[in-house]
Amino acid sequence: MQQAAHFGGILDQSRNLICERLDQAVAGMLDKATEALSTQIGQTRNFEERRLYEDAKGILVSQRAAME
């Protein structure tokens, strides 16, 4: 019984650590995506492409919480 409780505690700690690391990885990815889109917006001279990048960045910013 004690061994099962110990194993359950290890599983809980592992799950929490994995979730924390995954949250950090997703946040980092979204930060990089925002930066990359900003760079593309600044470098693109084609109006239609620029608008697409701006739209994508707007969606990323407005829906970031749901993505995370």
Summary of the structure (lengths in Angstrom):
residues: 68
radius of gyration: 19.7
end to end distance: 37.3
largest distance: 67.3
contacts: 144
relative contact order: 0.10
helix: 91%
strand: 0%
